[in-house]
Amino acid sequence: MPKPEIYMTLRLTQPQQDLLREYCQQTGRNQTDVLQELVRG
């Protein structure tokens, strides 16, 4: 995977953050991987 050139900050509500963390725990993936896949899709 190429080295990232751009870093972003994302603002989420607490419920959104909770959902993202729960999804990551269920899938065994980290938040960066999940969000990058959503951007690609």
TILUM-395361 format. One record per residue: x, y, z of N, C-alpha, C in turn; residue in three letters; chain. Coordinates in nm, 4 decimals. Last residue first. Layout:
% TILUM-395361
[[X Y Z] [X Y Z] [X Y Z] 'ALA' 'A']
...
This chain:
% TILUM-395361
[[-1.5346 0.2782 -0.2054] [-1.6585 0.2158 -0.2548] [-1.7536 0.3185 -0.3042] 'GLY' 'A']
[[-1.3319 0.4364 -0.1014] [-1.3087 0.3672 -0.2303] [-1.4380 0.3176 -0.2919] 'ARG' 'A']
[[-1.4537 0.5126 0.1373] [-1.4196 0.6160 0.0402] [-1.3986 0.5520 -0.0985] 'VAL' 'A']
[[-1.4731 0.2654 0.2663] [-1.5945 0.3421 0.2353] [-1.5675 0.4491 0.1312] 'LEU' 'A']
[[-1.2024 0.2031 0.2950] [-1.2867 0.1195 0.2097] [-1.4150 0.1937 0.1718] 'GLU' 'A']
[[-1.1270 0.4003 0.4778] [-1.0691 0.4008 0.3434] [-1.1514 0.3165 0.2475] 'GLN' 'A']
[[-1.2746 0.3178 0.7024] [-1.3075 0.4450 0.6376] [-1.2485 0.4534 0.4975] 'LEU' 'A']
[[-1.1468 0.0710 0.7603] [-1.2907 0.0775 0.7348] [-1.3260 0.2050 0.6582] 'VAL' 'A']
[[-0.8794 0.1490 0.8058] [-0.9131 0.0548 0.6988] [-1.0603 0.0634 0.6605] 'ASP' 'A']
[[-0.9151 0.3201 1.0298] [-0.8593 0.3712 0.9043] [-0.8963 0.2804 0.7886] 'THR' 'A']
[[-1.0084 0.1472 1.2297] [-1.0949 0.2532 1.1778] [-1.0441 0.3079 1.0444] 'GLN' 'A']
[[-0.9243 -0.2007 1.1687] [-0.9099 -0.0720 1.2356] [-0.9928 0.0344 1.1633] 'ASN' 'A']
[[-1.1099 -0.5103 1.2134] [-1.0361 -0.4129 1.1313] [-1.0221 -0.2834 1.2085] 'ARG' 'A']
[[-1.2819 -0.6984 1.3125] [-1.1391 -0.7155 1.3368] [-1.0521 -0.6222 1.2538] 'GLY' 'A']
[[-1.5519 -0.6737 1.3032] [-1.4861 -0.7157 1.1793] [-1.3365 -0.7389 1.1975] 'THR' 'A']
[[-1.6194 -0.5936 1.5606] [-1.6876 -0.7082 1.5014] [-1.6135 -0.7627 1.3799] 'GLN' 'A']
[[-1.4588 -0.3661 1.5924] [-1.4397 -0.4816 1.6804] [-1.5018 -0.6065 1.6191] 'GLN' 'A']
[[-1.5737 -0.2008 1.3974] [-1.4336 -0.2399 1.3871] [-1.4033 -0.3616 1.4744] 'CYS' 'A']
[[-1.8307 -0.1674 1.5026] [-1.8121 -0.2320 1.3727] [-1.6687 -0.2813 1.3569] 'TYR' 'A']
[[-1.7669 -0.0283 1.7377] [-1.8326 -0.1588 1.7458] [-1.8140 -0.2366 1.6151] 'GLU' 'A']
[[-1.6584 0.2080 1.6299] [-1.5760 0.1198 1.7137] [-1.6349 -0.0197 1.7214] 'ARG' 'A']
[[-1.8889 0.3057 1.4975] [-1.7662 0.2759 1.4228] [-1.6768 0.1811 1.5029] 'LEU' 'A']
[[-2.0661 0.3424 1.7121] [-2.0996 0.2499 1.6042] [-1.9754 0.2092 1.5254] 'LEU' 'A']
[[-1.9257 0.5386 1.8571] [-1.9559 0.4096 1.9192] [-1.9872 0.3049 1.8132] 'ASP' 'A']
[[-1.9296 0.7478 1.6742] [-1.8015 0.6899 1.7139] [-1.8221 0.5518 1.7753] 'GLN' 'A']
[[-2.2052 0.8006 1.6752] [-2.1388 0.7584 1.5515] [-2.0058 0.6911 1.5828] 'GLN' 'A']
[[-2.2459 0.8851 1.9436] [-2.3104 0.7627 1.8926] [-2.2468 0.7107 1.7625] 'PRO' 'A']
[[-2.0821 1.1202 1.9410] [-2.0459 1.0047 2.0237] [-2.1163 0.8775 1.9767] 'GLN' 'A']
[[-2.0248 1.2352 1.6045] [-2.0954 1.2417 1.7318] [-2.0544 1.1185 1.8126] 'THR' 'A']
[[-1.7111 1.3212 1.4554] [-1.8246 1.2321 1.4710] [-1.8958 1.2638 1.6017] 'LEU' 'A']
[[-1.4892 1.4556 1.2274] [-1.5712 1.4825 1.3461] [-1.6916 1.3899 1.3450] 'ARG' 'A']
[[-1.1691 1.3798 1.1213] [-1.3108 1.3531 1.1025] [-1.3840 1.3793 1.2330] 'LEU' 'A']
[[-0.8932 1.4936 0.9448] [-0.9584 1.4853 1.0746] [-1.1071 1.4700 1.0491] 'THR' 'A']
[[-0.6421 1.3465 0.7350] [-0.7689 1.4151 0.7551] [-0.8143 1.3982 0.8999] 'MET' 'A']
[[-0.3532 1.3678 0.5345] [-0.4126 1.3279 0.6615] [-0.5378 1.4107 0.6834] 'TYR' 'A']
[[-0.1975 1.2493 0.2471] [-0.2932 1.3444 0.3030] [-0.3492 1.2865 0.4322] 'ILE' 'A']
[[-0.0394 1.0453 0.1691] [0.0138 1.1794 0.1512] [-0.0742 1.2842 0.2164] 'GLU' 'A']
[[0.0472 0.7169 0.2755] [-0.0505 0.8256 0.2621] [0.0173 0.9610 0.2520] 'PRO' 'A']
[[0.2342 0.4946 0.0730] [0.2324 0.5778 0.1939] [0.1332 0.6927 0.1752] 'LYS' 'A']
[[0.0598 0.2213 -0.0857] [0.1424 0.3429 -0.0878] [0.1285 0.4221 0.0414] 'PRO' 'A']
[[0.0858 -0.1179 0.0000] [0.0000 0.0000 0.0000] [0.0900 0.1238 0.0000] 'MET' 'A']
